[in-house]
Amino acid sequence: MTMQIVSVSSKGQISIPVSYRKELSIKEGSQLAIYSDGENIILKPIEIPSEASLSAALARAREYAKEEGLTEDDLKKAISESRKARKELA
């Protein structure tokens, strides 16, 4: 892993060095997720999935649900339980 030093502008902006932009295929308009653990900042390039890839993922999920015998009611119950658990953590 290499390291380079960058400066923060008065507007809180940084420039990502060209070498990293090329390595990670970051172009103008690319989106990055930013994470902090209170001491470090991590930038991660993200790609918005295409409609075709989302459709393919949905088809795989439906096939899996069918193979496992899951119903729409099972899904609704899982969503409800997840939302309840999330509220309890907040």
TAZI-V265687 format. One record per residue. SS is DSSP state (a for helix, b for strand, c for the rest). OMEGA is omega as a letter, one per 30 degrees, with the letter a starting at -180 (999 if undefined). Layout:
BEGIN
ss->{SS SS}
omega->{OMEGA OMEGA}
END
This chain:
BEGIN
ss->{c c c c c c c c c c c c c c c c c a a a a a a c c c c c c c b b b b b b c c c c b b b b b b c c c c a a a a a a a a a a a a a a a a a a c c c a a a a a a a a a a a a a a a a a a c}
omega->{l l l l l l l l l l l a l l l a a a l l l a a a l a l a l l l l l a l l a l a l l l a l l l l a l l a a l l l l l l l l l l l a l l a l a a l l l a l l a l l l l l l l l l a l a 999}
END
